[in-house]
Amino acid sequence: MADEWNSLKRLAAESAVAQVLDGMVVGLGTGSTAEFVLQALAARIREGLRITGVPTSEHAAGRARELRIPLALDVATDIAIDGADEVDPRLNLIKGRGGALLREKIVAQSSARFIIVVDESKLVARLGMGLLPIEVVQFGWQATARRLHEVGGKPQRRDLITDNGNFILDCAFGPIESAESLARELDRITGVVEHGLFIGLAAEVHVGQSSGVRILKLPK
């Protein structure tokens, strides 16, 4: 099954990368799906495409260098392509299970177009089917965890230090009735650096399916 999902992710990644034009600055995501995006970009670069990439993690930067993708320093991008852990019908997302959610959101918000690449298993009726990653400062993280519990989460600290020197608390909320309301609550908690709710950022989602790639967009 893993090989099948990877094949679908690769299809979706190639579909998204086909939208990259010569001279663009491209946001480079982090995680297993983003790896297929990097490979697809590297293949096009070998064919003559000229771009610069903005990595969302030290790991993504290292892979980009290995694949000879030129890198830029400014996070403003023409297009950013990344994976997602969950996608709801309004194209709201949960991201960050790869541990790079802060930089991913900075790049997503700074991009003219943010494109998501997933296989069909990541489509959900409502966000919260899995864990919501929340990046928190190390100091007083237990107090932050208690505040997250008070707003309905069940946090567990991941054995990970982010590129920014913070902890990740993976929180089980269950199906989230209003992602917008929860995002506002999380934004008010001191100690929370960033959360994995990406609300209203995705321009489109490329979904790898056995029948091909389906592109989801919100109606205008």
C-alpha positions as CSV (number, residue, x, y, z in Angstrom):
1,M,0.0,0.0,0.0
2,A,2.9,2.4,0.8
3,D,4.2,2.0,-2.7
4,E,0.8,2.7,-4.2
5,W,0.5,5.9,-2.1
6,N,4.0,7.0,-3.1
7,S,3.1,6.5,-6.8
8,L,0.0,8.7,-6.4
9,K,2.0,11.4,-4.6
10,R,4.6,11.3,-7.4
11,L,1.8,11.9,-10.0
12,A,0.4,14.8,-8.0
13,A,3.9,16.3,-7.5
14,E,4.6,16.2,-11.2
15,S,1.3,17.8,-11.9
16,A,2.0,20.7,-9.6
17,V,5.6,21.1,-10.8
18,A,4.3,21.4,-14.4
19,Q,2.9,24.8,-13.3
20,V,6.4,26.2,-12.5
21,L,7.6,28.6,-15.1
22,D,11.1,29.7,-16.1
23,G,12.6,32.3,-13.7
24,M,10.2,31.6,-10.8
25,V,11.1,31.6,-7.2
26,V,9.7,28.4,-5.7
27,G,8.9,27.5,-2.1
28,L,10.2,24.1,-1.3
29,G,8.2,22.0,1.2
30,T,9.4,19.5,3.8
31,G,8.4,15.9,4.2
32,S,7.9,12.7,2.3
33,T,5.5,14.2,-0.3
34,A,7.7,17.3,-0.8
35,E,10.6,14.9,-1.7
36,F,8.7,14.0,-4.9
37,V,8.3,17.7,-5.6
38,L,12.0,18.2,-5.3
39,Q,12.8,15.3,-7.6
40,A,10.3,16.6,-10.2
41,L,11.9,20.1,-10.0
42,A,15.4,18.6,-10.3
43,A,14.3,16.7,-13.5
44,R,13.0,19.9,-15.1
45,I,16.1,21.8,-14.1
46,R,18.2,19.2,-15.9
47,E,16.0,19.8,-19.0
48,G,16.8,23.6,-18.8
49,L,14.3,25.1,-16.4
50,R,15.8,28.0,-14.4
51,I,14.4,28.6,-11.0
52,T,15.5,29.4,-7.4
53,G,14.1,27.6,-4.4
54,V,13.2,28.7,-0.9
55,P,13.5,25.7,1.5
56,T,11.2,25.4,4.5
57,S,13.7,23.4,6.6
58,E,17.3,22.5,6.9
59,H,16.5,19.1,5.5
60,A,14.8,20.5,2.4
61,A,17.8,22.8,1.9
62,G,20.2,19.9,2.1
63,R,18.1,17.8,-0.4
64,A,17.8,20.8,-2.8
65,R,21.6,21.2,-2.8
66,E,22.0,17.5,-3.4
67,L,19.6,17.7,-6.4
68,R,21.4,20.9,-7.6
69,I,18.4,23.2,-7.1
70,P,19.6,26.8,-6.7
71,L,18.5,28.4,-3.5
72,A,17.3,31.9,-2.6
73,L,17.3,33.8,0.7
74,D,14.2,35.9,0.4
75,V,11.0,33.9,1.4
76,A,8.8,35.8,-1.1
77,T,7.9,33.2,-3.8
78,D,6.0,33.1,-7.0
79,I,4.7,29.7,-6.2
80,A,5.1,27.3,-3.2
81,I,4.5,23.6,-3.5
82,D,4.1,21.4,-0.4
83,G,2.4,18.4,1.0
84,A,-0.4,18.2,3.7
85,D,-1.5,15.8,6.3
86,E,-5.2,16.6,5.9
87,V,-7.3,18.6,3.4
88,D,-10.9,19.5,4.0
89,P,-13.5,20.4,1.4
90,R,-12.7,24.1,1.9
91,L,-9.0,23.4,1.2
92,N,-8.1,24.2,4.8
93,L,-5.2,22.0,5.9
94,I,-3.4,20.4,8.7
95,K,0.4,20.4,8.1
96,G,3.5,20.0,10.2
97,R,3.8,16.4,11.0
98,G,7.2,16.6,9.3
99,G,8.2,19.2,12.0
100,A,8.6,22.3,9.8
101,L,5.2,24.0,10.2
102,L,6.5,27.4,11.2
103,R,8.8,27.9,8.2
104,E,6.2,26.2,5.9
105,K,3.6,28.7,7.0
106,I,5.9,31.7,6.6
107,V,6.6,30.6,3.0
108,A,3.0,29.8,2.3
109,Q,1.8,33.2,3.5
110,S,4.6,34.9,1.5
111,S,3.8,33.1,-1.8
112,A,1.7,34.4,-4.6
113,R,0.3,30.9,-5.1
114,F,0.4,28.0,-2.6
115,I,-0.2,24.6,-4.2
116,I,-0.7,21.4,-2.2
117,V,0.2,17.9,-3.3
118,V,-1.4,14.9,-1.7
119,D,-2.7,11.4,-2.4
120,E,-6.4,10.8,-2.0
121,S,-6.0,9.3,1.5
122,K,-5.4,12.9,2.8
123,L,-8.8,14.2,1.9
124,V,-11.1,14.4,5.0
125,A,-14.6,15.6,5.6
126,R,-13.4,17.6,8.7
127,L,-9.9,18.4,10.0
128,G,-8.8,16.7,13.1
129,M,-9.0,13.1,12.1
130,G,-5.3,12.8,13.1
131,L,-3.0,14.8,15.3
132,L,-2.5,18.6,15.0
133,P,1.2,19.6,15.4
134,I,1.8,22.7,17.5
135,E,5.2,24.3,17.8
136,V,5.9,25.7,21.3
137,V,8.9,27.3,23.0
138,Q,10.9,25.0,25.3
139,F,10.6,27.2,28.3
140,G,7.4,26.4,30.2
141,W,6.2,23.9,27.6
142,Q,4.3,22.0,30.3
143,A,2.3,25.1,31.1
144,T,1.6,25.5,27.4
145,A,0.5,21.9,27.2
146,R,-1.9,22.5,30.1
147,R,-3.4,25.4,28.2
148,L,-3.8,23.3,25.1
149,H,-5.6,20.7,27.2
150,E,-8.0,23.4,28.5
151,V,-9.1,24.3,24.9
152,G,-9.8,20.6,24.1
153,G,-6.5,19.1,23.0
154,K,-4.7,16.1,24.3
155,P,-1.0,17.1,23.7
156,Q,2.0,14.8,23.6
157,R,5.5,16.1,23.2
158,R,7.3,14.7,20.2
159,D,10.9,13.6,20.5
160,L,12.1,16.4,18.2
161,I,13.8,19.8,18.3
162,T,12.7,21.9,15.4
163,D,15.1,23.9,13.2
164,N,14.0,26.9,15.3
165,G,15.0,25.3,18.6
166,N,11.4,24.6,19.7
167,F,9.3,21.5,20.8
168,I,6.4,20.0,18.9
169,L,3.3,19.1,20.8
170,D,1.1,16.7,18.8
171,C,-2.5,17.3,19.9
172,A,-5.5,15.1,19.5
173,F,-8.6,17.3,19.2
174,G,-10.9,14.9,17.3
175,P,-13.0,16.2,14.4
176,I,-12.7,20.0,14.5
177,E,-16.0,21.8,14.2
178,S,-14.5,25.2,13.3
179,A,-10.8,25.3,12.2
180,E,-11.0,29.1,12.1
181,S,-12.2,29.3,15.7
182,L,-9.6,26.8,17.0
183,A,-6.9,28.7,15.1
184,R,-7.8,31.9,16.9
185,E,-7.8,30.1,20.3
186,L,-4.4,28.7,19.7
187,D,-3.0,32.0,18.5
188,R,-3.9,33.5,21.9
189,I,-1.9,31.0,23.9
190,T,1.4,32.3,25.2
191,G,4.1,29.8,24.4
192,V,2.6,28.6,21.1
193,V,4.9,29.7,18.4
194,E,2.8,28.3,15.5
195,H,0.2,25.6,14.8
196,G,-0.5,23.3,11.9
197,L,-3.8,24.8,10.9
198,F,-3.4,26.4,7.5
199,I,-6.6,28.3,6.9
200,G,-7.4,29.9,3.6
201,L,-3.9,29.6,2.2
202,A,-4.1,26.9,-0.5
203,A,-4.9,28.1,-4.0
204,E,-5.4,24.5,-5.3
205,V,-4.8,20.9,-4.3
206,H,-3.4,18.3,-6.7
207,V,-4.7,14.9,-5.6
208,G,-3.1,11.8,-6.9
209,Q,-5.7,9.1,-7.6
210,S,-5.6,5.7,-9.3
211,S,-7.5,7.3,-12.2
212,G,-5.0,10.2,-12.5
213,V,-4.6,13.6,-10.9
214,R,-7.6,15.7,-9.7
215,I,-7.1,19.4,-9.1
216,L,-9.3,20.9,-6.4
217,K,-10.0,24.6,-6.4
218,L,-12.5,26.7,-4.4
219,P,-15.3,28.1,-6.5
220,K,-14.9,31.8,-7.3
